[in-house]
Amino acid sequence: MPRNLKEFKKPLLKSINIDSNNVVTIVLDNTNKSKPIGEIHELKLFYRVDVLKYERNNNEIIIIQDISEYKEKFTEDRRYKLEINWFGGHLFLETIYKNGQFIVVDEHYTNRI
């Protein structure tokens, strides 16, 4: 299948937010057919955790994860790699933790589906 280079260069991450209850919400673009995302099974923020439930529709994939058990381990102005895994593929996000939020500085996608 030929790739649309313009579509392939578009980021998949729409947003990543931490609310006051220490819940991280990650919203991914599900409209980019050049970068398909399979059934997500794992998320790595500080630790690897199983993703047991997430929302998927034609436009978005929404992952919600409680990080209250380890939020205090994140250090201000430090880089962290976030990883979203599905069987055969990964989304790697290079971030900086600042003011209680993750700021994405780079995104890398791989898929072998």
Contacts in CASP RR format, 6 or more apart in sequence:
PFRMAT RR
TARGET T0000
AUTHOR 0000-0000-0000
METHOD contacts of the structure
MODEL  1
MPRNLKEFKKPLLKSINIDSNNVVTIVLDNTNKSKPIGEIHELKLFYRVD
VLKYERNNNEIIIIQDISEYKEKFTEDRRYKLEINWFGGHLFLETIYKNG
QFIVVDEHYTNRI
3 34 0 8 1.000
4 33 0 8 1.000
4 34 0 8 1.000
7 32 0 8 1.000
7 33 0 8 1.000
7 34 0 8 1.000
7 35 0 8 1.000
8 32 0 8 1.000
8 34 0 8 1.000
8 35 0 8 1.000
10 29 0 8 1.000
10 32 0 8 1.000
10 35 0 8 1.000
11 29 0 8 1.000
11 107 0 8 1.000
12 28 0 8 1.000
12 29 0 8 1.000
12 32 0 8 1.000
12 35 0 8 1.000
12 37 0 8 1.000
12 91 0 8 1.000
12 107 0 8 1.000
12 109 0 8 1.000
13 26 0 8 1.000
13 27 0 8 1.000
13 28 0 8 1.000
13 29 0 8 1.000
13 91 0 8 1.000
13 93 0 8 1.000
13 104 0 8 1.000
13 107 0 8 1.000
14 27 0 8 1.000
14 28 0 8 1.000
14 29 0 8 1.000
14 60 0 8 1.000
15 25 0 8 1.000
15 26 0 8 1.000
15 27 0 8 1.000
16 24 0 8 1.000
16 25 0 8 1.000
16 26 0 8 1.000
16 27 0 8 1.000
16 82 0 8 1.000
16 93 0 8 1.000
16 95 0 8 1.000
16 101 0 8 1.000
16 102 0 8 1.000
16 104 0 8 1.000
17 24 0 8 1.000
17 25 0 8 1.000
17 101 0 8 1.000
18 24 0 8 1.000
18 25 0 8 1.000
18 67 0 8 1.000
18 71 0 8 1.000
18 100 0 8 1.000
18 101 0 8 1.000
18 102 0 8 1.000
19 25 0 8 1.000
21 66 0 8 1.000
21 68 0 8 1.000
22 66 0 8 1.000
22 67 0 8 1.000
22 68 0 8 1.000
22 71 0 8 1.000
23 64 0 8 1.000
23 65 0 8 1.000
23 66 0 8 1.000
23 67 0 8 1.000
23 68 0 8 1.000
24 45 0 8 1.000
24 63 0 8 1.000
24 64 0 8 1.000
24 65 0 8 1.000
24 66 0 8 1.000
24 67 0 8 1.000
24 102 0 8 1.000
25 62 0 8 1.000
25 63 0 8 1.000
25 64 0 8 1.000
26 43 0 8 1.000
26 62 0 8 1.000
26 63 0 8 1.000
26 64 0 8 1.000
26 65 0 8 1.000
26 82 0 8 1.000
26 84 0 8 1.000
27 60 0 8 1.000
27 61 0 8 1.000
27 62 0 8 1.000
28 37 0 8 1.000
28 60 0 8 1.000
28 61 0 8 1.000
28 62 0 8 1.000
28 63 0 8 1.000
28 84 0 8 1.000
28 91 0 8 1.000
29 59 0 8 1.000
29 60 0 8 1.000
30 37 0 8 1.000
30 56 0 8 1.000
30 57 0 8 1.000
30 58 0 8 1.000
30 59 0 8 1.000
30 60 0 8 1.000
30 61 0 8 1.000
31 58 0 8 1.000
31 59 0 8 1.000
35 109 0 8 1.000
35 111 0 8 1.000
36 111 0 8 1.000
36 113 0 8 1.000
37 61 0 8 1.000
37 84 0 8 1.000
37 86 0 8 1.000
37 91 0 8 1.000
37 111 0 8 1.000
38 86 0 8 1.000
38 87 0 8 1.000
38 88 0 8 1.000
38 89 0 8 1.000
38 111 0 8 1.000
38 113 0 8 1.000
39 86 0 8 1.000
39 87 0 8 1.000
40 51 0 8 1.000
40 54 0 8 1.000
40 61 0 8 1.000
40 63 0 8 1.000
40 84 0 8 1.000
40 85 0 8 1.000
40 86 0 8 1.000
41 50 0 8 1.000
41 51 0 8 1.000
41 85 0 8 1.000
41 86 0 8 1.000
41 87 0 8 1.000
42 48 0 8 1.000
42 49 0 8 1.000
42 50 0 8 1.000
42 51 0 8 1.000
42 83 0 8 1.000
42 84 0 8 1.000
42 85 0 8 1.000
43 49 0 8 1.000
43 51 0 8 1.000
43 63 0 8 1.000
43 65 0 8 1.000
43 82 0 8 1.000
43 83 0 8 1.000
43 84 0 8 1.000
43 85 0 8 1.000
44 81 0 8 1.000
44 82 0 8 1.000
44 83 0 8 1.000
44 84 0 8 1.000
44 85 0 8 1.000
45 65 0 8 1.000
45 67 0 8 1.000
45 70 0 8 1.000
45 80 0 8 1.000
45 82 0 8 1.000
46 67 0 8 1.000
46 70 0 8 1.000
46 73 0 8 1.000
46 74 0 8 1.000
46 80 0 8 1.000
47 70 0 8 1.000
49 65 0 8 1.000
51 63 0 8 1.000
51 65 0 8 1.000
51 84 0 8 1.000
53 64 0 8 1.000
54 61 0 8 1.000
54 62 0 8 1.000
54 63 0 8 1.000
54 64 0 8 1.000
55 61 0 8 1.000
55 62 0 8 1.000
56 62 0 8 1.000
63 84 0 8 1.000
74 80 0 8 1.000
74 97 0 8 1.000
74 100 0 8 1.000
75 97 0 8 1.000
76 97 0 8 1.000
76 98 0 8 1.000
76 99 0 8 1.000
76 100 0 8 1.000
77 96 0 8 1.000
77 97 0 8 1.000
77 98 0 8 1.000
78 96 0 8 1.000
78 97 0 8 1.000
79 94 0 8 1.000
79 95 0 8 1.000
79 96 0 8 1.000
79 97 0 8 1.000
79 105 0 8 1.000
80 95 0 8 1.000
80 96 0 8 1.000
80 97 0 8 1.000
80 102 0 8 1.000
81 92 0 8 1.000
81 93 0 8 1.000
81 94 0 8 1.000
81 95 0 8 1.000
82 92 0 8 1.000
82 93 0 8 1.000
82 95 0 8 1.000
82 102 0 8 1.000
83 90 0 8 1.000
83 91 0 8 1.000
83 92 0 8 1.000
83 93 0 8 1.000
84 90 0 8 1.000
84 91 0 8 1.000
84 93 0 8 1.000
86 113 0 8 1.000
87 113 0 8 1.000
88 111 0 8 1.000
88 112 0 8 1.000
88 113 0 8 1.000
89 110 0 8 1.000
89 111 0 8 1.000
89 112 0 8 1.000
89 113 0 8 1.000
90 109 0 8 1.000
90 110 0 8 1.000
90 111 0 8 1.000
91 107 0 8 1.000
91 108 0 8 1.000
91 109 0 8 1.000
92 107 0 8 1.000
92 108 0 8 1.000
92 109 0 8 1.000
92 110 0 8 1.000
93 102 0 8 1.000
93 104 0 8 1.000
93 106 0 8 1.000
93 107 0 8 1.000
93 108 0 8 1.000
94 104 0 8 1.000
94 105 0 8 1.000
94 106 0 8 1.000
94 107 0 8 1.000
94 108 0 8 1.000
95 102 0 8 1.000
95 103 0 8 1.000
95 104 0 8 1.000
95 105 0 8 1.000
96 102 0 8 1.000
96 103 0 8 1.000
96 105 0 8 1.000
97 103 0 8 1.000
END
